[in-house]
Amino acid sequence: MTDTPHVRAEAPPAPGTRRALTAVDIVTVLSGLFAFATLAIWGFLGWEFPLNVVFGIGAPVVAILVWALFVSPRAVFAVHPFVRAVVELLVYLAATIAWWGMGQPWIGVGYAVIAVTFGLIAGRRRLA
């Protein structure tokens, strides 16, 4: 028995081709980019001068590094789909909390609803 879910084997695409992009794929990528931009905005606007540079550059870099290690299509570490979903949700949560901390809770809530919804749809499609 393995810990991974039952996933149907797919034939690899022909060399030089890939699966067609859908609206779900595009919105999922845009929600990740929005999270990274949000963390940069939070870092630059939420702190005084010396720390705003550190957090403005450091927060999105850490989020991008975590995303690249665990969530990206070519992730460095192959993790269980549950771990992948938790890491993805943590990036979304960080962006939501950043909006909340900047005094814009409705932007944070709206972003969280869109990001989690499309993240769930994309995750279900990966496992189907």
Sequence and secondary structure as in RCSB ss.txt:
>XXXX:A:sequence
MTDTPHVRAEAPPAPGTRRALTAVDIVTVLSGLFAFATLAIWGFLGWEFPLNVVFGIGAPVVAILVWALFVSPRA
VFAVHPFVRAVVELLVYLAATIAWWGMGQPWIGVGYAVIAVTFGLIAGRRRLA
>XXXX:A:secstr
  SS          TT      HHHHHHHHHHHHHHHHHHHHHHHSS HHHHHHHHHHHHHHHHHHHHHHTSTT 
SS   HHHHHHHHHHHHHHHHHHHHHTT HHHHHHHHHHHHHHHHHHHHHHH 
